[in-house]
Amino acid sequence: MRYWEDLAVGETHRYGRYELTEKEHADFVSRFAVPAVVGADADAVPGYWLCCIAMRLLVDHALTDMASLGSPGVDRIDWPNPARVGDVLTLSTELLSARVLESRPEMGLIKQMMTLENQRGDAVARMWTNALVARRETAS
């Protein structure tokens, strides 16, 4: 189990492998009725599906071994390049900052940048996220 004290600003990790399939693309679009956007790339997969994939990879490969206490939210999301059916995606994370909460000393707040990249190394989604992590000294 990793606690707040085990994390170091600047650390990076790469997680998983996720292939975008035609069936999943069609299922996502039909289930969530993604509206057409004027000027949008019709062959690109929806950005919010990319966020779902990034979270799935994070949960499967990182949060299962983290003393996570949830997230107070995401600061920013961008989609710098389109992702397409057939792309194979990998998630990387970089820890940008970490501090103990004055009002809740039993936990720390971390800020990280999560980047979803395709097989060519092109970033298709970036998220600047916040997470609460339990501190070892106060864990019971």
DSSP file (Angstrom, degrees, kcal/mol; ACC not computed):
  #  RESIDUE AA STRUCTURE BP1 BP2  ACC     N-H-->O    O-->H-N    N-H-->O    O-->H-N    TCO  KAPPA ALPHA  PHI   PSI    X-CA   Y-CA   Z-CA
    1    1 A M              0   0    0      0, 0.0     2,-0.5     0, 0.0    65,-0.2   0.000 360.0 360.0 360.0 130.6    0.0    0.0    0.0
    2    2 A R  B     -a   66   0A   0     63,-2.6    65,-2.8     3,-0.0     2,-0.2  -0.853 360.0-170.5 -99.3 129.7    1.4    3.4   -1.0
    3    3 A Y    >   -     0   0    0     -2,-0.5     3,-1.7    63,-0.2     4,-0.4  -0.582  43.1 -90.1-108.0 173.8    0.6    6.3    1.4
    4    4 A W  G >  S+     0   0    0    130,-2.5     3,-1.6     1,-0.3   131,-0.2   0.863 125.3  58.3 -52.4 -40.8    1.2   10.1    0.9
    5    5 A E  G 3  S+     0   0    0      1,-0.3    -1,-0.3   129,-0.2   130,-0.1   0.723  99.1  59.8 -64.7 -21.2    4.7    9.8    2.4
    6    6 A D  G <  S+     0   0    0     -3,-1.7     2,-0.3     2,-0.0    -1,-0.3   0.557  89.0  90.8 -83.5  -8.1    5.7    7.3   -0.3
    7    7 A L    <   -     0   0    0     -3,-1.6     2,-0.4    -4,-0.4    91,-0.0  -0.671  58.4-161.4 -94.8 143.3    5.0    9.7   -3.1
    8    8 A A    >   -     0   0    0     -2,-0.3     3,-2.4    89,-0.0    87,-0.3  -0.986  25.6-114.2-127.6 127.8    7.7   12.0   -4.5
    9    9 A V  T 3  S+     0   0    0     -2,-0.4    87,-0.2     1,-0.3     3,-0.1  -0.342 105.1  29.3 -55.9 134.2    7.1   15.2   -6.6
   10   10 A G  T 3  S+     0   0    0     85,-3.0    -1,-0.3     1,-0.3    86,-0.1   0.190  85.1 137.5  97.9 -15.2    8.4   14.6  -10.1
   11   11 A E    <   -     0   0    0     -3,-2.4    84,-2.4    84,-0.1    -1,-0.3  -0.358  34.6-162.5 -66.8 145.8    7.8   10.8  -10.1
   12   12 A T  E     -B   94   0B   0     82,-0.2     2,-0.3    -3,-0.1    82,-0.2  -0.926   9.8-176.1-128.1 153.0    6.4    9.4  -13.3
   13   13 A H  E     -B   93   0B   0     80,-1.8    80,-2.4    -2,-0.3     2,-0.4  -0.984  15.2-147.2-144.7 153.0    4.7    6.1  -14.1
   14   14 A R  E     -B   92   0B   0     -2,-0.3     2,-0.4    78,-0.2    78,-0.2  -0.983  22.5-168.6-121.8 137.0    3.3    4.4  -17.3
   15   15 A Y  E     -B   91   0B   0     76,-3.5    76,-2.4    -2,-0.4    43,-0.1  -0.976  28.4 -36.6-132.4 137.2    0.3    2.1  -17.0
   16   16 A G  E     -     0   0B   0     -2,-0.4     2,-0.3    74,-0.2    -1,-0.1   0.331  49.7-103.1  66.6-177.3   -1.5   -0.4  -19.2
   17   17 A R  E     -     0   0B   0     73,-0.1     2,-0.4     2,-0.0    73,-0.2  -0.919  30.7-178.6-154.4 124.3   -2.5   -0.9  -22.8
   18   18 A Y  E     -B   89   0B   0     71,-2.2    71,-3.6    -2,-0.3     2,-0.5  -0.977  13.1-152.5-135.7 120.5   -5.9   -0.2  -24.1
   19   19 A E  E     -B   88   0B   0     -2,-0.4     2,-0.7    69,-0.3    69,-0.2  -0.801  16.1-133.8 -95.4 129.9   -7.0   -0.8  -27.7
   20   20 A L        -     0   0    0     67,-2.8    66,-3.3    -2,-0.5     2,-0.3  -0.719  29.5-163.7 -80.7 115.4   -9.8    1.3  -29.1
   21   21 A T     >  -     0   0    0     -2,-0.7     4,-2.2    64,-0.2     5,-0.1  -0.685  28.6-124.9-103.6 156.2  -12.2   -1.0  -30.9
   22   22 A E  H  > S+     0   0    0     -2,-0.3     4,-2.7     2,-0.2     5,-0.2   0.894 111.4  53.2 -62.0 -41.6  -14.9   -0.3  -33.4
   23   23 A K  H  > S+     0   0    0      2,-0.2     4,-2.7     1,-0.2    -1,-0.2   0.938 110.6  45.3 -62.5 -47.5  -17.5   -2.1  -31.3
   24   24 A E  H  > S+     0   0    0      2,-0.2     4,-2.8     1,-0.2     5,-0.2   0.894 112.5  52.6 -63.6 -38.2  -16.7   -0.2  -28.1
   25   25 A H  H  X S+     0   0    0     -4,-2.2     4,-2.5     2,-0.2     5,-0.2   0.952 111.8  44.7 -61.0 -49.5  -16.7    3.1  -30.1
   26   26 A A  H  X S+     0   0    0     -4,-2.7     4,-2.5     1,-0.2    -2,-0.2   0.905 114.3  50.2 -62.1 -41.7  -20.2    2.3  -31.6
   27   27 A D  H  X S+     0   0    0     -4,-2.7     4,-2.6    -5,-0.2     5,-0.2   0.923 111.6  47.6 -62.4 -45.0  -21.5    1.2  -28.1
   28   28 A F  H  X S+     0   0    0     -4,-2.8     4,-2.5     1,-0.2    -2,-0.2   0.946 113.8  46.5 -62.4 -48.5  -20.2    4.4  -26.4
   29   29 A V  H  X>S+     0   0    0     -4,-2.5     4,-0.9     1,-0.2     5,-0.7   0.904 115.8  45.5 -63.1 -41.4  -21.6    6.7  -29.0
   30   30 A S  H  <5S+     0   0    0     -4,-2.5    -1,-0.2    -5,-0.2    -2,-0.2   0.888 116.0  45.6 -71.2 -36.2  -25.0    5.0  -29.0
   31   31 A R  H  <5S+     0   0    0     -4,-2.6    -2,-0.2    -5,-0.2    -1,-0.2   0.868 123.4  32.2 -73.5 -36.6  -25.3    4.8  -25.2
   32   32 A F  H  <5S-     0   0    0     -4,-2.5    -1,-0.2    -5,-0.2    -2,-0.2   0.316  95.8-134.4-109.7   8.4  -24.2    8.3  -24.5
   33   33 A A  T  <5 -     0   0    0     -4,-0.9    -3,-0.2     1,-0.2    -4,-0.1   0.867  21.9-156.6  43.1  56.7  -25.6   10.0  -27.6
   34   34 A V      < -     0   0    0     -5,-0.7    -1,-0.2    -6,-0.2     2,-0.1  -0.502  15.9-130.9 -64.8 117.4  -22.5   12.1  -28.3
   35   35 A P        -     0   0    0      0, 0.0     2,-0.2     0, 0.0    -1,-0.1  -0.382  20.4-104.4 -73.2 149.2  -23.8   15.0  -30.3
   36   36 A A        -     0   0    0     -2,-0.1     2,-0.5     1,-0.0     6,-0.0  -0.498  33.2-148.2 -68.7 138.9  -22.1   16.0  -33.5
   37   37 A V    >   -     0   0    0     -2,-0.2     3,-2.6    -3,-0.1     2,-0.1  -0.945  23.4-108.3-112.8 130.1  -20.0   19.2  -33.1
   38   38 A V  T 3  S+     0   0    0     -2,-0.5     3,-0.1     1,-0.3     0, 0.0  -0.332 105.9  11.1 -57.8 128.1  -19.6   21.5  -36.0
   39   39 A G  T 3  S+     0   0    0      1,-0.3    -1,-0.3    -2,-0.1     2,-0.1   0.421  96.3 139.1  84.7  -2.2  -16.1   21.2  -37.3
   40   40 A A    <   -     0   0    0     -3,-2.6     2,-0.8     1,-0.1    -1,-0.3  -0.399  64.8-104.7 -76.1 154.1  -15.3   18.1  -35.3
   41   41 A D    >   -     0   0    0      1,-0.2     3,-1.4    -3,-0.1    -1,-0.1  -0.704  28.1-155.6 -77.8 110.9  -13.3   15.2  -36.7
   42   42 A A  T 3  S+     0   0    0     -2,-0.8    -1,-0.2     1,-0.3    -2,-0.0   0.735  90.5  52.7 -64.8 -23.6  -16.1   12.6  -37.3
   43   43 A D  T 3  S+     0   0    0      2,-0.1    42,-0.5    -3,-0.0    -1,-0.3   0.569  88.2 100.0 -88.7  -9.4  -13.5    9.7  -37.2
   44   44 A A  B <  S-G   84   0C   0     -3,-1.4    40,-0.2    40,-0.1     3,-0.1  -0.502  77.6-118.3 -77.7 144.8  -12.1   10.8  -33.8
   45   45 A V        -     0   0    0     38,-2.7    38,-0.4    -2,-0.2    -4,-0.1  -0.522  44.4 -86.0 -78.1 152.6  -13.4    9.0  -30.7
   46   46 A P    >>  -     0   0    0      0, 0.0     4,-1.4     0, 0.0     3,-0.7  -0.298  29.6-132.0 -62.7 139.2  -15.2   11.2  -28.1
   47   47 A G  H 3> S+     0   0    0      1,-0.2     4,-1.7     2,-0.2     5,-0.1   0.837 105.6  57.0 -59.4 -36.1  -12.9   12.9  -25.6
   48   48 A Y  H 3> S+     0   0    0      1,-0.2     4,-1.8     2,-0.2    -1,-0.2   0.799 101.7  56.1 -71.1 -25.5  -15.0   11.9  -22.6
   49   49 A W  H <> S+     0   0    0     -3,-0.7     4,-2.3     2,-0.2    -1,-0.2   0.888 104.9  53.8 -66.7 -38.2  -14.6    8.2  -23.6
   50   50 A L  H  X S+     0   0    0     -4,-1.4     4,-2.6     1,-0.2    -2,-0.2   0.890 106.0  52.3 -62.4 -38.8  -10.8    8.9  -23.4
   51   51 A C  H  X S+     0   0    0     -4,-1.7     4,-2.3     2,-0.2    -1,-0.2   0.910 108.7  50.6 -62.7 -40.9  -11.3   10.2  -19.9
   52   52 A C  H  X S+     0   0    0     -4,-1.8     4,-2.3     2,-0.2    -2,-0.2   0.915 111.0  48.4 -61.8 -43.1  -13.1    7.0  -19.0
   53   53 A I  H  X S+     0   0    0     -4,-2.3     4,-2.5     2,-0.2     5,-0.2   0.917 109.6  52.1 -64.3 -43.8  -10.3    4.9  -20.4
   54   54 A A  H  X S+     0   0    0     -4,-2.6     4,-2.4     1,-0.2    -1,-0.2   0.922 111.3  47.1 -59.1 -44.2   -7.7    7.0  -18.5
   55   55 A M  H  X S+     0   0    0     -4,-2.3     4,-2.9     2,-0.2     5,-0.2   0.890 109.7  53.3 -66.1 -38.5   -9.5    6.4  -15.2
   56   56 A R  H  X S+     0   0    0     -4,-2.3     4,-2.7     1,-0.2    -2,-0.2   0.937 111.4  45.8 -60.6 -45.8   -9.9    2.7  -15.9
   57   57 A L  H  X S+     0   0    0     -4,-2.5     4,-2.0     2,-0.2     5,-0.3   0.901 113.4  50.1 -64.2 -40.5   -6.2    2.4  -16.5
   58   58 A L  H  X>S+     0   0    0     -4,-2.4     4,-2.4    -5,-0.2     5,-2.2   0.932 113.5  44.8 -63.7 -46.0   -5.4    4.4  -13.4
   59   59 A V  H  <>S+     0   0    0     -4,-2.9     5,-0.9     3,-0.2    -2,-0.2   0.944 116.0  46.5 -63.2 -48.0   -7.7    2.3  -11.2
   60   60 A D  H  <5S+     0   0    0     -4,-2.7    -1,-0.2    -5,-0.2    -2,-0.2   0.832 126.8  25.4 -64.8 -33.2   -6.5   -1.0  -12.5
   61   61 A H  H  <5S+     0   0    0     -4,-2.0    -2,-0.2    -5,-0.2    -1,-0.2   0.624 134.8  14.4-112.0 -15.8   -2.8   -0.2  -12.3
   62   62 A A  T ><5S+     0   0    0     -4,-2.4     3,-1.4    -5,-0.3    -3,-0.2   0.704 114.6  54.2-127.5 -48.5   -2.3    2.4   -9.6
   63   63 A L  G > <S+     0   0    0     -5,-2.2     3,-1.4     1,-0.3     5,-0.4   0.718  94.1  71.2 -73.0 -19.3   -5.2    3.0   -7.2
   64   64 A T  G 3 <S+     0   0    0     -5,-0.9    -1,-0.3    -6,-0.3    -4,-0.1   0.736 109.7  35.3 -66.4 -19.5   -5.6   -0.6   -6.2
   65   65 A D  G <  S+     0   0    0     -3,-1.4   -63,-2.6   -64,-0.1     2,-0.4   0.061 103.5  94.5-118.5  22.3   -2.3   -0.2   -4.3
   66   66 A M  B <  S-a    2   0A   0     -3,-1.4     2,-2.1   -65,-0.2   -63,-0.2  -0.916  76.3-128.4-119.4 141.6   -2.9    3.4   -3.1
   67   67 A A        +     0   0    0    -65,-2.8    67,-3.0    -2,-0.4     2,-0.2  -0.376  50.4 174.5 -80.8  59.0   -4.3    4.7    0.1
   68   68 A S  B     -C  133   0B   0     -2,-2.1    65,-0.2    -5,-0.4     3,-0.1  -0.451  28.8-174.4 -75.1 138.0   -6.7    6.8   -1.9
   69   69 A L        -     0   0    0     63,-3.2     2,-0.2     1,-0.5    64,-0.2   0.074  54.4 -94.7-115.7  19.5   -9.4    8.9   -0.2
   70   70 A G        -     0   0    0     62,-0.4    62,-2.9     2,-0.0    -1,-0.5  -0.519  44.6 -75.2 101.0-169.5  -11.0   10.1   -3.4
   71   71 A S        -     0   0    0     60,-0.2    60,-0.2    -2,-0.2     3,-0.1  -0.997  10.9-151.7-137.1 134.9  -10.6   13.2   -5.5
   72   72 A P  S    S-     0   0    0      0, 0.0     2,-0.2     0, 0.0    59,-0.1   0.443  70.5 -81.4 -82.5   2.2  -11.9   16.8   -5.0
   73   73 A G  E     -D  130   0B   0     57,-0.5    57,-1.6     0, 0.0     2,-0.4  -0.741  44.9 -66.6 134.8-178.8  -11.9   17.2   -8.8
   74   74 A V  E     -D  129   0B   0     -2,-0.2    55,-0.2    55,-0.2     3,-0.1  -0.928  24.4-159.7-114.8 134.2  -10.1   17.9  -12.0
   75   75 A D  E    S-     0   0B   0     53,-2.8     2,-0.3    -2,-0.4    54,-0.2   0.864  72.2  -7.1 -80.6 -37.3   -8.5   21.2  -12.8
   76   76 A R  E     -D  128   0B   0     52,-1.1    52,-2.6     2,-0.0     2,-0.4  -0.991  51.9-165.9-161.4 147.2   -8.3   20.9  -16.6
   77   77 A I  E     +D  127   0B   0     -2,-0.3     2,-0.3    50,-0.2    50,-0.2  -0.998  13.9 173.9-134.1 137.6   -8.7   18.5  -19.4
   78   78 A D  E     -D  126   0B   0     48,-2.5    48,-2.6    -2,-0.4    -2,-0.0  -0.990  25.2-151.0-141.5 158.7   -7.6   18.9  -23.0
   79   79 A W        +     0   0    0     -2,-0.3    46,-0.2    46,-0.2    45,-0.1  -0.812  19.0 174.9-124.6  85.7   -7.5   16.7  -26.1
   80   80 A P        +     0   0    0      0, 0.0    44,-0.2     0, 0.0    -1,-0.1   0.758  68.4  20.1 -70.5 -25.5   -4.5   17.8  -28.1
   81   81 A N  S    S-     0   0    0     42,-0.3     2,-0.1    43,-0.1     0, 0.0  -0.986  87.3-102.5-141.4 149.7   -4.7   15.2  -30.8
   82   82 A P        -     0   0    0      0, 0.0     2,-0.4     0, 0.0    43,-0.1  -0.437  26.5-145.7 -72.2 146.6   -7.6   12.9  -32.0
   83   83 A A        -     0   0    0    -38,-0.4   -38,-2.7    41,-0.2     2,-0.3  -0.868  19.7-161.7-104.3 146.6   -7.7    9.3  -31.0
   84   84 A R  B >   -G   44   0C   0     -2,-0.4     3,-2.5   -40,-0.2   -64,-0.3  -0.904  31.0 -83.6-130.2 156.0   -9.0    6.8  -33.5
   85   85 A V  T 3  S+     0   0    0    -42,-0.5   -64,-0.2    -2,-0.3     3,-0.1  -0.331 118.0  34.7 -52.8 134.6  -10.4    3.3  -33.6
   86   86 A G  T 3  S+     0   0    0    -66,-3.3    -1,-0.3     1,-0.4   -65,-0.1   0.113  86.6 128.6 100.2 -20.1   -7.4    0.9  -33.7
   87   87 A D    <   -     0   0    0     -3,-2.5   -67,-2.8   -68,-0.1     2,-0.5  -0.379  53.0-141.5 -65.7 147.7   -5.2    3.1  -31.6
   88   88 A V  E     -B   19   0B   0    -69,-0.2     2,-0.3    -3,-0.1   -69,-0.3  -0.971  22.6-154.4-112.4 120.2   -3.5    1.5  -28.6
   89   89 A L  E     -B   18   0B   0    -71,-3.6   -71,-2.2    -2,-0.5     2,-0.3  -0.709  15.1-173.3-105.4 146.0   -3.4    3.8  -25.6
   90   90 A T  E     - E   0 117B   0     27,-2.2    27,-2.9    -2,-0.3     2,-0.4  -0.982  18.0-136.4-131.7 144.0   -1.1    4.0  -22.6
   91   91 A L  E     -BE  15 116B   0    -76,-2.4   -76,-3.5    -2,-0.3     2,-0.4  -0.854  18.4-174.6-102.7 134.2   -1.5    6.2  -19.5
   92   92 A S  E     -BE  14 115B   0     23,-2.7    23,-3.1    -2,-0.4     2,-0.4  -0.962   5.2-162.4-122.9 148.4    1.4    8.1  -18.0
   93   93 A T  E     -BE  13 114B   0    -80,-2.4   -80,-1.8    -2,-0.4     2,-0.4  -0.960   7.5-167.3-128.3 147.6    1.3   10.2  -14.8
   94   94 A E  E     -BE  12 113B   0     19,-1.9    19,-2.4    -2,-0.4     2,-0.7  -0.991  22.3-133.3-132.7 126.2    3.6   12.8  -13.4
   95   95 A L  E     + E   0 112B   0    -84,-2.4   -85,-3.0    -2,-0.4    17,-0.3  -0.690  26.0 177.8 -80.0 116.7    3.2   14.0   -9.8
   96   96 A L  E     -     0   0B   0     15,-2.6     2,-0.3    -2,-0.7    16,-0.2   0.831  59.7  -8.6 -91.3 -36.9    3.3   17.8   -9.9
   97   97 A S  E     - E   0 111B   0     14,-1.7    14,-2.3   -89,-0.1     2,-0.3  -0.990  52.0-166.8-159.1 158.9    2.8   18.7   -6.2
   98   98 A A  E     + E   0 110B   0     -2,-0.3     2,-0.3    12,-0.2    12,-0.2  -0.969  14.9 162.6-151.9 133.5    2.0   17.2   -2.8
   99   99 A R  E     - E   0 109B   0     10,-2.1    10,-3.3    -2,-0.3     2,-0.3  -0.995  37.7-112.8-150.1 152.2    1.1   18.8    0.5
  100  100 A V  E     - E   0 108B   0     -2,-0.3     2,-0.5     8,-0.3     8,-0.2  -0.649  39.2-116.3 -79.6 140.1   -0.5   17.9    3.8
  101  101 A L        -     0   0    0      6,-2.0     3,-0.5     3,-0.6     6,-0.3  -0.681  15.1-151.0 -79.7 124.1   -3.9   19.5    4.3
  102  102 A E  S    S+     0   0    0     -2,-0.5    -1,-0.2     1,-0.2    -2,-0.0   0.883  98.5  46.8 -60.4 -38.8   -3.8   21.9    7.3
  103  103 A S  S    S+     0   0    0      1,-0.3    -1,-0.2    -3,-0.1    -2,-0.0   0.676 125.7  29.7 -79.4 -16.6   -7.4   21.3    8.1
  104  104 A R    >   +     0   0    0     -3,-0.5     3,-2.1     3,-0.2    -3,-0.6  -0.606  66.4 175.8-141.4  75.4   -7.1   17.5    7.7
  105  105 A P  T 3  S+     0   0    0      0, 0.0    33,-0.1     0, 0.0    -3,-0.1   0.590  73.2  74.2 -64.2  -9.9   -3.6   16.4    8.7
  106  106 A E  T 3  S+     0   0    0     32,-0.1    29,-2.4    31,-0.1     2,-0.3   0.510 102.6  41.8 -79.2  -2.5   -4.5   12.8    8.3
  107  107 A M  E <   - F   0 134B   0     -3,-2.1    -6,-2.0    -6,-0.3     2,-0.3  -0.957  67.3-144.8-142.1 160.1   -4.3   13.2    4.5
  108  108 A G  E     -EF 100 133B   0     25,-2.8    25,-2.6    -2,-0.3     2,-0.5  -0.872  15.1-132.5-120.7 157.9   -2.4   14.9    1.8
  109  109 A L  E     -EF  99 132B   0    -10,-3.3   -10,-2.1    -2,-0.3     2,-0.4  -0.938  22.7-170.0-108.7 127.7   -3.4   16.5   -1.5
  110  110 A I  E     -EF  98 131B   0     21,-2.9    21,-2.2    -2,-0.5     2,-0.4  -0.912   9.3-157.0-115.5 148.5   -1.6   15.6   -4.6
  111  111 A K  E     +EF  97 130B   0    -14,-2.3   -15,-2.6    -2,-0.4   -14,-1.7  -0.986  21.8 170.7-119.3 132.3   -1.8   17.2   -8.0
  112  112 A Q  E     -EF  95 129B   0     17,-2.2    17,-2.8    -2,-0.4     2,-0.5  -0.958  31.8-129.8-138.9 158.4   -0.8   15.2  -11.0
  113  113 A M  E     -EF  94 128B   0    -19,-2.4   -19,-1.9    -2,-0.3     2,-0.5  -0.950  22.1-162.0-106.9 125.6   -0.9   15.4  -14.8
  114  114 A M  E     -EF  93 127B   0     13,-3.2    13,-2.7    -2,-0.5     2,-0.5  -0.914   6.6-169.3-106.3 131.1   -2.3   12.3  -16.5
  115  115 A T  E     -EF  92 126B   0    -23,-3.1   -23,-2.7    -2,-0.5     2,-0.6  -0.983  11.0-156.8-125.8 126.2   -1.5   11.8  -20.2
  116  116 A L  E     -EF  91 125B   0      9,-2.9     8,-3.3    -2,-0.5     9,-1.3  -0.900  21.3-173.1 -99.7 122.8   -3.1    9.3  -22.5
  117  117 A E  E     -EF  90 123B   0    -27,-2.9   -27,-2.2    -2,-0.6     6,-0.2  -0.873  17.1-132.4-119.4 149.0   -0.9    8.5  -25.5
  118  118 A N    >   -     0   0    0      4,-2.2     3,-2.1    -2,-0.3   -29,-0.2  -0.279  45.4 -85.1 -86.2-178.3   -1.4    6.5  -28.6
  119  119 A Q  T 3  S+     0   0    0      1,-0.3   -30,-0.1     2,-0.1    -1,-0.1   0.654 129.0  56.4 -65.0 -15.9    1.0    3.9  -30.0
  120  120 A R  T 3  S-     0   0    0      2,-0.1    -1,-0.3   -32,-0.1     3,-0.1   0.452 119.6-107.7 -91.9  -2.5    2.9    6.7  -31.8
  121  121 A G  S <  S+     0   0    0     -3,-2.1     2,-0.4     1,-0.3    -2,-0.1   0.562  70.9 145.3  86.4   8.9    3.5    8.7  -28.6
  122  122 A D        -     0   0    0      1,-0.1    -4,-2.2     2,-0.0     2,-0.4  -0.668  52.9-122.5 -80.6 130.7    1.0   11.4  -29.5
  123  123 A A  E     + F   0 117B   0     -2,-0.4   -42,-0.3    -6,-0.2    -6,-0.3  -0.602  33.6 173.2 -70.7 125.6   -0.9   12.8  -26.5
  124  124 A V  E     +     0   0B   0     -8,-3.3     2,-0.3    -2,-0.4    -7,-0.2   0.565  68.8  15.1-108.8 -15.4   -4.7   12.3  -27.1
  125  125 A A  E     - F   0 116B   0     -9,-1.3    -9,-2.9   -46,-0.2    -1,-0.4  -0.960  59.7-172.3-156.0 141.5   -5.9   13.4  -23.7
  126  126 A R  E     -DF  78 115B   0    -48,-2.6   -48,-2.5    -2,-0.3     2,-0.4  -1.000   6.3-174.8-135.0 136.4   -4.3   15.3  -20.7
  127  127 A M  E     -DF  77 114B   0    -13,-2.7   -13,-3.2    -2,-0.4     2,-0.8  -0.997  18.0-152.4-133.5 130.4   -5.9   15.8  -17.3
  128  128 A W  E     -DF  76 113B   0    -52,-2.6   -53,-2.8    -2,-0.4   -52,-1.1  -0.902  36.4-178.9 -99.9 109.9   -4.6   17.9  -14.4
  129  129 A T  E     -DF  74 112B   0    -17,-2.8   -17,-2.2    -2,-0.8     2,-0.4  -0.670  26.3-144.3-117.5 163.0   -6.1   16.1  -11.4
  130  130 A N  E     -DF  73 111B   0    -57,-1.6   -57,-0.5    -2,-0.2     2,-0.3  -0.944  19.6-179.4-121.5 144.2   -6.3   16.3   -7.7
  131  131 A A  E     - F   0 110B   0    -21,-2.2   -21,-2.9    -2,-0.4     2,-0.5  -0.998  23.0-135.8-145.5 147.1   -6.3   13.4   -5.3
  132  132 A L  E     - F   0 109B   0    -62,-2.9   -63,-3.2    -2,-0.3   -62,-0.4  -0.881  25.0-172.7-100.8 132.1   -6.5   12.9   -1.5
  133  133 A V  E     -CF  68 108B   0    -25,-2.6   -25,-2.8    -2,-0.5   -65,-0.2  -0.988  24.1-116.4-130.4 133.6   -4.2   10.3   -0.1
  134  134 A A  E     - F   0 107B   0    -67,-3.0  -130,-2.5    -2,-0.4     2,-0.4  -0.329  27.4-125.0 -65.6 146.5   -4.0    8.9    3.5
  135  135 A R    >>  -     0   0    0    -29,-2.4     4,-0.7  -132,-0.2     3,-0.6  -0.767  10.0-135.5 -92.4 140.4   -0.9    9.6    5.5
  136  136 A R  G >4 S+     0   0    0     -2,-0.4     3,-1.0     1,-0.2    -1,-0.1   0.895 100.4  59.6 -62.4 -42.9    0.8    6.6    7.1
  137  137 A E  G 34 S+     0   0    0      1,-0.3    -1,-0.2    -3,-0.0   -31,-0.1   0.792 114.5  36.0 -59.3 -28.3    1.4    8.2   10.5
  138  138 A T  G <4 S+     0   0    0     -3,-0.6    -1,-0.3   -32,-0.2    -2,-0.2   0.454  88.3 114.4-107.3  -1.5   -2.4    8.7   11.0
  139  139 A A    <<        0   0    0     -3,-1.0    -3,-0.0    -4,-0.7     0, 0.0  -0.475 360.0 360.0 -70.8 139.4   -3.7    5.5    9.3
  140  140 A S              0   0    0     -2,-0.2    -1,-0.1     0, 0.0    -4,-0.0   0.411 360.0 360.0-112.6 360.0   -5.4    3.2   11.8
